[in-house]
Amino acid sequence: MFTGIIETLGNVTHLRQEAGNLHITVASTLSDELKIDQSIAHNGVCLTVVALSPGEHTVTAIAETLQKSNLDELKVGSLINLERCTKVGDRLDGHIVQGHVDQTAQCVSIADQQGSWLYTFQYDQGQGNITVEKGSITVNGISLTVVDSQADRFSVAIIPYTLEHTNLSEVRVGDSVNLEFDVIGKYVARIMALRG
């Protein structure tokens, strides 16, 4: 489990395709603290550490993960949001995040709000996911609050600290981001769908 509070940014140093899998090597300040088999979120995707070298760690994304996330768009030099799993007893500063990306969205606008920025993302509503105003959403692994919710899009307000300490600073209009919708909302939507 994660909280959506990004610990640091990593830099992709190597990518290796092997059949349907993508091996991703990342350099970060966290890498030397990791161990093999540890779970760490990369742009919100929970991945297992499979190899370590000084200052770097490697994880593997399978075909299904690549289909549902933006990890297949990574390039050497890409910045990636990193968060280690939550320790039992820690404060839950963001919200409950599983590290299971539901789908991607496209950034359709970025508006300067004179001290903050309003990012709007559009997604395929045909997959049954929803947002609610003042509800939680995870964008590239970042726990954010929805400020405007529509059928196929939503907006989030970004403060300077978040912009400086995550890879949202690299996101431009037209770019894709990973979305994990609120787990409680997903269960409610599923129950309602089953009831017809």
C-alpha positions as CSV (number, residue, x, y, z in Angstrom):
1,M,0.0,0.0,0.0
2,F,1.1,3.6,-0.7
3,T,-0.1,7.0,0.2
4,G,0.6,9.0,-3.0
5,I,3.2,11.2,-1.3
6,I,6.2,11.2,-3.6
7,E,9.5,10.6,-1.8
8,T,11.8,11.6,-4.6
9,L,12.3,11.7,-8.4
10,G,14.3,9.0,-10.2
11,N,16.1,9.2,-13.5
12,V,15.7,6.4,-16.0
13,T,19.2,5.2,-17.0
14,H,18.4,2.1,-19.0
15,L,15.5,0.3,-20.7
16,R,15.6,-3.3,-21.9
17,Q,12.7,-5.0,-23.7
18,E,12.5,-8.8,-23.2
19,A,9.6,-10.4,-24.9
20,G,6.5,-8.7,-23.4
21,N,8.4,-7.3,-20.4
22,L,10.2,-4.0,-20.0
23,H,13.2,-3.9,-17.5
24,I,13.5,-0.3,-16.2
25,T,16.7,0.8,-14.5
26,V,16.4,4.0,-12.3
27,A,19.0,6.1,-10.5
28,S,17.7,7.8,-7.4
29,T,18.6,8.8,-3.9
30,L,16.4,5.9,-2.6
31,S,18.1,3.2,-4.7
32,D,20.8,2.3,-2.2
33,E,18.2,1.9,0.5
34,L,16.2,-0.7,-1.4
35,K,16.4,-4.5,-1.4
36,I,15.5,-7.2,-3.8
37,D,11.8,-8.1,-3.8
38,Q,10.8,-4.7,-2.3
39,S,7.8,-3.0,-3.7
40,I,8.2,0.6,-4.9
41,A,5.8,2.8,-6.9
42,H,7.1,4.2,-10.2
43,N,4.7,6.9,-11.5
44,G,2.1,5.2,-9.3
45,V,2.8,1.7,-10.6
46,C,3.7,-0.9,-7.9
47,L,6.8,-2.7,-9.2
48,T,9.2,-5.2,-7.6
49,V,12.9,-4.5,-7.3
50,V,14.7,-7.3,-9.2
51,A,18.3,-6.0,-9.3
52,L,20.5,-3.5,-7.6
53,S,23.7,-1.7,-8.4
54,P,25.3,1.3,-6.7
55,G,22.8,4.2,-6.9
56,E,20.5,2.3,-9.2
57,H,17.7,-0.2,-9.0
58,T,15.9,-2.3,-11.7
59,V,12.2,-3.2,-11.9
60,T,10.2,-5.2,-14.5
61,A,6.9,-4.1,-16.0
62,I,4.9,-6.9,-17.6
63,A,2.8,-6.5,-20.8
64,E,-0.5,-5.9,-18.9
65,T,1.1,-3.1,-16.9
66,L,2.5,-1.5,-20.0
67,Q,-0.9,-1.6,-21.6
68,K,-2.6,0.2,-18.7
69,S,0.1,2.7,-17.8
70,N,2.4,5.2,-19.5
71,L,5.6,3.2,-18.6
72,D,6.0,2.1,-22.2
73,E,6.5,5.8,-23.1
74,L,9.6,6.1,-20.8
75,K,12.9,7.0,-22.4
76,V,16.4,7.2,-21.0
77,G,16.5,10.4,-19.0
78,S,12.8,10.4,-18.1
79,L,12.0,11.6,-14.6
80,I,9.9,9.2,-12.6
81,N,8.0,9.7,-9.4
82,L,9.1,7.2,-6.7
83,E,7.4,6.1,-3.4
84,R,8.2,3.2,-1.2
85,C,5.4,1.3,0.4
86,T,3.9,2.6,3.6
87,K,5.1,1.4,6.9
88,V,2.5,0.2,9.4
89,G,2.0,2.9,12.0
90,D,3.0,5.8,9.7
91,R,0.7,8.7,9.1
92,L,-1.5,8.4,6.0
93,D,-0.7,11.9,4.6
94,G,-2.2,11.3,1.1
95,H,-4.9,8.6,0.7
96,I,-5.1,4.9,0.3
97,V,-3.2,4.0,-2.9
98,Q,-2.7,0.4,-4.1
99,G,-0.2,1.1,-6.8
100,H,-2.6,-0.5,-9.4
101,V,-3.0,1.9,-12.2
102,D,-6.5,1.8,-13.8
103,Q,-5.8,3.6,-17.0
104,T,-4.1,6.6,-18.5
105,A,-5.4,10.1,-19.2
106,Q,-4.2,12.9,-21.5
107,C,-3.4,16.3,-20.2
108,V,-5.7,18.7,-22.1
109,S,-4.9,22.0,-20.4
110,I,-2.6,23.7,-17.9
111,A,-3.8,27.0,-16.5
112,D,-1.6,29.4,-14.4
113,Q,-3.6,30.4,-11.4
114,Q,-1.1,33.0,-10.1
115,G,0.5,30.9,-7.4
116,S,-0.8,27.5,-8.4
117,W,-1.7,25.6,-11.6
118,L,-4.9,23.9,-12.7
119,Y,-4.2,20.7,-14.6
120,T,-7.1,19.1,-16.5
121,F,-7.0,15.5,-17.7
122,Q,-9.3,13.6,-20.0
123,Y,-9.8,9.9,-19.8
124,D,-11.8,7.1,-21.5
125,Q,-15.0,7.0,-19.5
126,G,-15.9,3.7,-21.2
127,Q,-13.8,1.8,-18.6
128,G,-16.3,2.7,-15.9
129,N,-14.0,4.8,-13.7
130,I,-15.3,8.0,-12.1
131,T,-14.1,11.0,-10.1
132,V,-16.0,13.1,-7.7
133,E,-15.4,16.7,-6.7
134,K,-13.3,16.9,-3.5
135,G,-12.5,13.2,-3.9
136,S,-9.1,11.7,-4.2
137,I,-7.3,10.7,-7.4
138,T,-3.7,9.5,-8.0
139,V,-1.9,11.1,-11.0
140,N,1.5,9.5,-11.8
141,G,1.5,8.3,-8.3
142,I,0.7,11.7,-6.7
143,S,-2.2,11.9,-4.3
144,L,-4.4,14.8,-5.4
145,T,-7.8,16.3,-4.7
146,V,-10.3,16.7,-7.6
147,V,-11.5,20.3,-7.9
148,D,-13.7,19.8,-10.9
149,S,-15.3,16.5,-12.0
150,Q,-17.0,15.8,-15.3
151,A,-18.0,12.6,-17.1
152,D,-14.7,12.1,-18.9
153,R,-12.3,14.6,-17.3
154,F,-11.3,16.2,-14.1
155,S,-9.1,19.0,-12.8
156,V,-6.6,19.2,-10.0
157,A,-4.9,22.2,-8.4
158,I,-1.1,21.9,-8.1
159,I,0.9,24.0,-5.5
160,P,4.5,25.1,-6.2
161,Y,5.9,22.4,-3.8
162,T,4.2,19.6,-5.7
163,L,5.3,21.0,-9.1
164,E,8.9,21.3,-7.9
165,H,9.1,17.8,-6.3
166,T,7.3,15.6,-8.8
167,N,7.4,15.0,-12.6
168,L,4.3,17.1,-13.1
169,S,6.7,19.8,-14.0
170,E,7.6,17.8,-17.1
171,V,3.9,17.1,-18.2
172,R,2.7,19.1,-21.2
173,V,-0.6,19.3,-22.9
174,G,-1.0,16.1,-24.9
175,D,1.1,14.0,-22.6
176,S,-0.3,10.9,-20.9
177,V,-0.3,10.3,-17.2
178,N,-1.2,7.2,-15.0
179,L,-4.5,7.3,-13.1
180,E,-5.5,5.2,-10.1
181,F,-9.0,6.0,-9.0
182,D,-10.1,6.1,-5.4
183,V,-10.4,2.5,-4.2
184,I,-13.5,3.1,-2.1
185,G,-15.2,4.8,-5.1
186,K,-14.3,1.8,-7.3
187,Y,-16.0,-0.6,-4.9
188,V,-19.1,1.6,-4.7
189,A,-19.3,1.9,-8.5
190,R,-18.9,-1.9,-8.8
191,I,-21.6,-2.6,-6.3
192,M,-24.0,-0.2,-8.0
193,A,-23.2,-1.7,-11.4
194,L,-24.0,-5.2,-10.0
195,R,-27.3,-4.0,-8.6
196,G,-28.2,-2.7,-12.1
